[in-house]
Amino acid sequence: MSHIHLPDGVLPVWLWVSGYVVAILVGAVLFRFIKKEDLTRRLPLLGMMAAAMVLGASVEIVPIAYHVNLTVISGILLGPSLIFLATLVVNTILALFGHGGVTVIGLNTLILSVEGILGYLLFRLFWKVLRRLTPAIFLATFLSLFASTLSMIGVVSLGASHYEELIHQERKGMFEFHFSKEKEVEHPGDVTENRVNLKRFIAIILPLGFIGWILEGVITSLIARYIHRMRPDLLRLEGKTL
Amino acid sequence: MIQLSYLDYLAVEGKSWLHRLSPKLKMIGMVFVLFFIVTLRNLPGLFLLYIILLSLFFFSRIPLKIFSLTFYPLLFAILFIFISGFQIFFILLIFLKVLCGSTGVVLLLATTPYPSIFRVLGKVLPSLFVTALFLTYRSIFILLNVFEETQHALYLRGGLQWRHPWRSLTNISNAFGHLIIQGIDASEKMYESMVLRGFKNKIHYRGE
């Protein structure tokens, strides 16, 4: 839910190209924080966590069209730099299976890495404050998913004028390719229609998302408890836990 | 995802002309398909592209059961209908774009072995990213094996029952936890064997 399942050709070109550009810049900044030897040593772990995320994404909870992302637990295990690369890889593989288009990989990477990086940071913060594993993981997951869903809604909203254009262009030519965002004359009625449609989209996404965030929060907490029981070293926690 | 190994099998064992075509040409073809999906904005054009991809699909003698994979992304496109306010033209446009994309990708994966795809990608993308992509792809097969074993254990512990949601959640979370720990153990072993074989941040493919 918290990443874009949009096919290719739906978002405006300026938006998905910007997604790629920002993703490359963010990746370049994050990779300055990681040592080369550390990266080489942790690449197989990254591959394994990314594979777990891909498998999680393929288990669809049909009534609410939700699937677990496992991004927060992967973020906690991998750290902020590696989770970024992991989300890029996951989105590329998911795009190969039609789970979101190839052109939206950059945007999806940014949205999903918000979840992973924020999950990591919030978990460290809540752990310091609460010193209890289950509520710290649950809150970190819930809030990160909320933030990434808002980012996803923001991205979809940015393309609103483009969807309108697609809906009302039946009589236009065969090809249209705009590389830059163009200013268009908008009639007051059109704006209202745009808003109504996006409101409908948000009205569907948020309640379904809320169920999903709780579900993922519970699942991630239980997974973390299981990992803590079997391999506590993986969570790199300081001090005691309950 | 379970069909992944079957897709691989088809890509390696297939004998059609598309299987024999150079992976580089197929990847270039996929880029063109994407270009048309992004730029085409009318139904006849997209329909023609879909017909061409369907013809390629059937001429390549790919089994029909794989064809169902191309419909999977429609599940996510349904949400987009609500944005359009149920405009039939827009819905058909989106559905055709989705079907063209998924048919193109399934066609590529079912006719090209994945090391060949990664070898071509390695020439245009950073080696670190392609290595991570390769390791992830490889890890999916390892995790699928673990997942199969875990499914038996899950079944013995009650599996997933709508009448017992908490127990089901605990079971599925423990299964994922088990999957992650087994995966991490496997990744440590994989790293050791890769280092023994001289791994230094880049995987070399046959023919390089």
Chai-1 contact restraints between the chains, C-beta under 6 A:
chainA,res_idxA,chainB,res_idxB,connection_type,confidence,min_distance_angstrom,max_distance_angstrom,comment,restraint_id
A,H5,B,F76,contact,1.0,0.0,6.0,A-B,restraint_1
A,P7,B,K97,contact,1.0,0.0,6.0,A-B,restraint_2
A,P7,B,V98,contact,1.0,0.0,6.0,A-B,restraint_3
A,P7,B,G101,contact,1.0,0.0,6.0,A-B,restraint_4
A,D8,B,L34,contact,1.0,0.0,6.0,A-B,restraint_5
A,D8,B,I37,contact,1.0,0.0,6.0,A-B,restraint_6
A,D8,B,V38,contact,1.0,0.0,6.0,A-B,restraint_7
A,D8,B,G101,contact,1.0,0.0,6.0,A-B,restraint_8
A,G9,B,I37,contact,1.0,0.0,6.0,A-B,restraint_9
A,G9,B,V38,contact,1.0,0.0,6.0,A-B,restraint_10
A,G9,B,K97,contact,1.0,0.0,6.0,A-B,restraint_11
A,T40,B,N201,contact,1.0,0.0,6.0,A-B,restraint_12
A,L43,B,L135,contact,1.0,0.0,6.0,A-B,restraint_13
A,P44,B,L135,contact,1.0,0.0,6.0,A-B,restraint_14
A,P44,B,S187,contact,1.0,0.0,6.0,A-B,restraint_15
A,P44,B,M190,contact,1.0,0.0,6.0,A-B,restraint_16
A,P44,B,Y191,contact,1.0,0.0,6.0,A-B,restraint_17
A,L45,B,S187,contact,1.0,0.0,6.0,A-B,restraint_18
A,L46,B,A132,contact,1.0,0.0,6.0,A-B,restraint_19
A,G47,B,L135,contact,1.0,0.0,6.0,A-B,restraint_20
A,G47,B,T136,contact,1.0,0.0,6.0,A-B,restraint_21
A,G47,B,S139,contact,1.0,0.0,6.0,A-B,restraint_22
A,M48,B,S139,contact,1.0,0.0,6.0,A-B,restraint_23
A,M48,B,G183,contact,1.0,0.0,6.0,A-B,restraint_24
A,M48,B,S187,contact,1.0,0.0,6.0,A-B,restraint_25
A,A50,B,T136,contact,1.0,0.0,6.0,A-B,restraint_26
A,A51,B,T136,contact,1.0,0.0,6.0,A-B,restraint_27
A,A51,B,S139,contact,1.0,0.0,6.0,A-B,restraint_28
A,A51,B,I140,contact,1.0,0.0,6.0,A-B,restraint_29
A,A51,B,L143,contact,1.0,0.0,6.0,A-B,restraint_30
A,A52,B,I180,contact,1.0,0.0,6.0,A-B,restraint_31
A,A52,B,G183,contact,1.0,0.0,6.0,A-B,restraint_32
A,V54,B,I140,contact,1.0,0.0,6.0,A-B,restraint_33
A,L55,B,L143,contact,1.0,0.0,6.0,A-B,restraint_34
A,S58,B,M1,contact,1.0,0.0,6.0,A-B,restraint_35
A,L85,B,A132,contact,1.0,0.0,6.0,A-B,restraint_36
A,V89,B,A132,contact,1.0,0.0,6.0,A-B,restraint_37
A,V89,B,L133,contact,1.0,0.0,6.0,A-B,restraint_38
A,V89,B,T136,contact,1.0,0.0,6.0,A-B,restraint_39
A,L96,B,V105,contact,1.0,0.0,6.0,A-B,restraint_40
A,G98,B,Y72,contact,1.0,0.0,6.0,A-B,restraint_41
A,G98,B,P73,contact,1.0,0.0,6.0,A-B,restraint_42
A,G98,B,S102,contact,1.0,0.0,6.0,A-B,restraint_43
A,V102,B,L34,contact,1.0,0.0,6.0,A-B,restraint_44
A,Y163,B,I83,contact,1.0,0.0,6.0,A-B,restraint_45
A,L166,B,F90,contact,1.0,0.0,6.0,A-B,restraint_46
A,I167,B,S84,contact,1.0,0.0,6.0,A-B,restraint_47
A,I167,B,Q87,contact,1.0,0.0,6.0,A-B,restraint_48
A,I167,B,F90,contact,1.0,0.0,6.0,A-B,restraint_49
A,E170,B,F89,contact,1.0,0.0,6.0,A-B,restraint_50
A,M174,B,N42,contact,1.0,0.0,6.0,A-B,restraint_51
A,M174,B,G45,contact,1.0,0.0,6.0,A-B,restraint_52
A,F175,B,T39,contact,1.0,0.0,6.0,A-B,restraint_53
A,E176,B,R41,contact,1.0,0.0,6.0,A-B,restraint_54
A,F177,B,T39,contact,1.0,0.0,6.0,A-B,restraint_55
A,N197,B,I83,contact,1.0,0.0,6.0,A-B,restraint_56
A,N197,B,G85,contact,1.0,0.0,6.0,A-B,restraint_57
A,R200,B,F82,contact,1.0,0.0,6.0,A-B,restraint_58
A,F201,B,F82,contact,1.0,0.0,6.0,A-B,restraint_59
A,F201,B,I83,contact,1.0,0.0,6.0,A-B,restraint_60
A,I204,B,F82,contact,1.0,0.0,6.0,A-B,restraint_61
A,V218,B,L169,contact,1.0,0.0,6.0,A-B,restraint_62
A,I219,B,S173,contact,1.0,0.0,6.0,A-B,restraint_63
A,L222,B,T170,contact,1.0,0.0,6.0,A-B,restraint_64
A,L222,B,S173,contact,1.0,0.0,6.0,A-B,restraint_65
A,I223,B,S173,contact,1.0,0.0,6.0,A-B,restraint_66
A,I223,B,F176,contact,1.0,0.0,6.0,A-B,restraint_67
A,I223,B,G177,contact,1.0,0.0,6.0,A-B,restraint_68
A,Y226,B,N174,contact,1.0,0.0,6.0,A-B,restraint_69
A,Y226,B,G177,contact,1.0,0.0,6.0,A-B,restraint_70
A,I227,B,G177,contact,1.0,0.0,6.0,A-B,restraint_71
A,M230,B,I181,contact,1.0,0.0,6.0,A-B,restraint_72
A,R231,B,I181,contact,1.0,0.0,6.0,A-B,restraint_73
